[in-house]
Amino acid sequence: MPATPTPASAAAQPRNPLHGLTLEAILNQLVAHYGWAELGQRIPVRCFTSEPSVASSLKFLRKTPWARDKVESLYLFMLREVRRAAAPGSRA
């Protein structure tokens, strides 16, 4: 898989917000938005609650498909949350 999406591959999935993002980028954005404590509450896995780090979390998430699915789902939820808060007329 190429590190950066080519124009043809980007055009193939224009509405997929995960397309072209690395797991590390997704995790860093979640940590920046929620912090480790809230991330550990939302997805209760030890790599988020006990001495969390990006490196240990990536190692676990790459080996555990169900946890990776939860992280990707939370990322999509966060994007919707951010869009709603930024929408004109929102009552955030």
C-alpha positions, 0 to 999 in steps of 0.5 A: 500500500502506498504511503500517500494516496495517488489521485486515482486511488483517492478518486476511487473512495472520495467519501471514505474519511478513513481513506489515506489515513494511517492508524497512527494519525487516527490515534493521534487525533483521538488522543488530541481530542479526547485525551488518554483518560477519556479514550480509555473510558470509551474503549476500555483496553489496557493499552489506553488505561495503563501507562498509555503510549502511541507505540504500545497502542499501535502494536496492540491495535495492529494485532487486534482487529476488533479493537482497531474497528472500535478505534476507527468507529470512534474516529468517525463519531468524533468527526461527526461530533466536530462537524456538528459543533462547527455547523452554523446554528448548532447549539453546542 
